[in-house]
Amino acid sequence: MNLLYDEAIDGPLPDIDRPALIKALREAAPGAALLHEAEQLRPYECDGLSAYRTVPLLVVLPETAEQVQAILRCCHRFQVPVVARGAGTGLSGGALPLAKGVLLSLARLKRILEVDPVSCVARVQPGVRNLAISEAAAPHGLYYAPDPSSQIACTIGGNVAENAGGVHCLKYGLTVHNVLRVDVITMDGERLTLGSEALDSPGLDLLALFIGSEGLLGVVVEVTVKLLPKPEVAKVLLASFDDVAKAGRAVSDIIAAGVVPGGLEMMDNLSIRAAEDFIHAGYPVDAAAILLCELDGVEADVAADCERVRAVLINAGAVDCRLARDENERKQFWAGRKNAFPAVGRISPDYYCMDGTIPKRALPMVLEKIGELSEHYGLRVANVFHAGDGNMHPLILFDANQPGELERAEEIGGKILELCVEVGGSITGEHGVGREKINQMCTQFNHDELETFHAVKFAFDPDALLNPGKNVPTLARCAEFGRLHVHHGQLPHPHLERF
Ligand SMILES: Cc1cc2nc3c(=O)[nH]c(=O)nc-3n(C[C@H](O)[C@H](O)[C@H](O)COP(=O)(O)OP(=O)(O)OC[C@H]3O[C@@H](n4cnc5c(N)ncnc54)[C@H](O)[C@@H]3O)c2cc1C
């Protein structure tokens, strides 16, 4: 099914008087940049999921939270939909614009407002890059733990919206576990503060509800994050296997041994070769799979854990297991993993990065099935992922210029996601649902559950103007996708059709 916005099944969007909207936005937020020429709009037509593109009606780039507020109020008055955008590195089409919608870029709100080494918190604007927070905290011996591989570019606002993860999230938690407070602006221009600097705050936990809401409930204008002390030492073990299933089993064995690694990542042969060619990380190019296991903490504990993990890995069938000699080699091992996506981009004209989560015990079986799907559809699949938390990232290699290849890649992707659900997992781990997995939401959730999501959306954004067509499918879409019972042409709750 076409993944671009389809008014027939995603809900009608109003026609907008563009010149009047431009005039009103200029008056409402005079300091904000407004792009409206075709060549200015083109760079914003997609995010990291570049197979899907739509040129937005307009792009607005405010510099202050007050301008964001004024822009949202104005768009609300015009009833024009708004799609928020950070750095546009998202891989699920969450920031994909609407032809009848305004793209609101938060990239210019990029000030670090405060680093407080006493309370171990930082207060930042949404357009601050993930890595810039750790860089600002480093002089105090602190850092921000969630580290998406895109951390050099992606913004904290985008991380909040996607509940982003990364290598260190197995031990230190996802974005939701590391953000204390967010300030958001709702579609009608109200500024809300969710959470507090304390560990708990009174009332319902709206902060947790908001984190991962993919720009559907409000626009983040300020984020307060936790900072952690940098571990005394960090060591990384690189284990190679002659069989992917053995590497999959070793992951469960490490966790079962009671060790919580700072990171536990797996790469298969295709991704090892691609990364090695690109980064020269020192990976064994003949291995069927490698595991990178980082252990961090105080020196004595780390030394003991390294020995325990090494024994588990050898016992699980690793043909080789070596500890990075020094800090340079440790960084090099991680550079290979962190650059694995762009490395795969060098060996294929296009790739489609899936994101699903499975129980760790299902890893060997799921990897085998992915291999079978790859063979059946005649498209290569590279696996590189956060193995410790069961978060898979199969990269499906294709050439969009070859007729039918994109459709085949989409089909494998859909089947992999359904497999994740079948084994008790979920259709996303950290990249969000966006536009990409909107159909699979109908597989993961029944209509009562989807109605609950619509009710939450309705409470924050009654006119459904924030990022419509993303994350939560309309019931009409699920009916079209064949996952909802339609009785005598009636959806179970016709009043919800337009959401
Ligand atoms: C090479 C590569 C590696 C990656 N590795 C990882 C990884 O390890 N872990 C991981 O989790 N992700 C990863 N990603 C995906 C992506 O980087 C994350 O999803 C990131 O959080 C997106 O941030 P962004 O600033 O680019 O957001 P965008 O792509 O601009 O937007 C993402 C979503 O957030 C919404 N949004 C953005 N800003 C705001 C705001 N201020 N208020 C409300 N909504 C907003 C958008 O509407 C959209 O729905 C990777 C991507 C790439 C290209």
The ligand as an ORCA input file, in Angstrom:
! r2SCAN-3c Opt
* xyz 0 1
  C      22.819      6.571     10.208
  C      21.679      6.619     11.191
  C      21.795      5.926     12.391
  C      20.751      5.956     13.318
  N      20.900      5.305     14.515
  C      19.935      5.380     15.444
  C      20.099      4.736     16.717
  O      21.127      4.106     17.008
  N      19.080      4.853     17.594
  C      17.941      5.547     17.319
  O      17.054      5.614     18.163
  N      17.763      6.153     16.129
  C      18.716      6.100     15.192
  N      18.543      6.729     13.985
  C      17.269      7.420     13.692
  C      17.209      8.929     14.048
  O      18.497      9.492     14.072
  C      16.474      9.142     15.375
  O      15.127      8.752     15.258
  C      16.524     10.588     15.900
  O      15.914     10.632     17.170
  C      15.819     11.582     14.974
  O      16.191     12.889     15.372
  P      16.042     14.116     14.334
  O      16.436     15.352     15.046
  O      16.774     13.824     13.096
  O      14.469     14.092     14.106
  P      13.639     14.180     12.738
  O      14.016     13.071     11.831
  O      13.715     15.546     12.196
  O      12.175     13.931     13.297
  C      11.829     12.691     13.864
  C      10.422     12.783     14.467
  O      10.430     13.673     15.563
  C       9.493     14.733     15.370
  N      10.136     15.917     15.946
  C      11.369     16.403     15.660
  N      11.629     17.465     16.435
  C      10.541     17.649     17.221
  C      10.193     18.591     18.229
  N      11.023     19.569     18.611
  N       8.972     18.487     18.819
  C       8.111     17.505     18.471
  N       8.385     16.598     17.522
  C       9.584     16.669     16.913
  C       9.253     14.779     13.882
  O       7.969     15.291     13.579
  C       9.372     13.311     13.506
  O       8.155     12.660     13.768
  C      19.562      6.692     13.034
  C      19.456      7.388     11.822
  C      20.494      7.352     10.913
  C      20.358      8.122      9.628
*
